Amino acid sequence: MRIKILSQKILWVVIFAIAFGFVEAAVVVYLRHLLGATQPQMPQGEILFLVPGIAFFDPKTAVEIISDSAILNVEMIREAATLVILAAIAALAGSNIRERITYFFLAFGTWDIFYYVFLKLTIDWPKTLGDLDIFFLLPFPWIGPVFVPIVISSVLILSSAWFILNKGGKYGK
């Protein structure tokens, strides 16, 4: 019975994340149209540090990406709101901190993959998984090939679902 309830929670979190992925993709489609950019514009700013597959740029580089400061501010707040929304669904699904973190990772991974699925379906982008994208602007711009967040998100989804189902939701009890 407990596994059935957990499976239903997983299903509802995934359904929410898929729908939210479309909303986020739609916002990016509108933003690109508004800015006259069909592809993400890769900045030439200073790279603060590199990890495999991701370059982290100086915060001032965000102005190169979105030069209109009002739109840039709204976009940064939207990104923060996205994280709050994903955390809220995780808080509703989980009954303790470990469950909430696990559901957050499940929602985040699903949302992120479907964000790219819906960009591909609506504007036929990315053309390849090697295309560069701007992942986040907070706290500074993160840039890398599309396959990087897809790999990370796949690991988040699979490990979260495994953890929820195999621990039976009895984390730390």
Secondary structure, DSSP 8 states (H G I E B T S, - for coil): -HHHHHHHHHHHHHHHHHHHHHHHHHHHHHHHHHHT-SS-------EEEEETTEEEE-GGGHHHH---HHHHHHHHHHHHHHHHHHHHHHHHH-SSHHHHHHHHHHHHHHHHHHHHHHHHHHH---SSTTSEEEEE-SSS-EEEETHHHHHHHHHHHHHHHHHHHHHTT-TT-
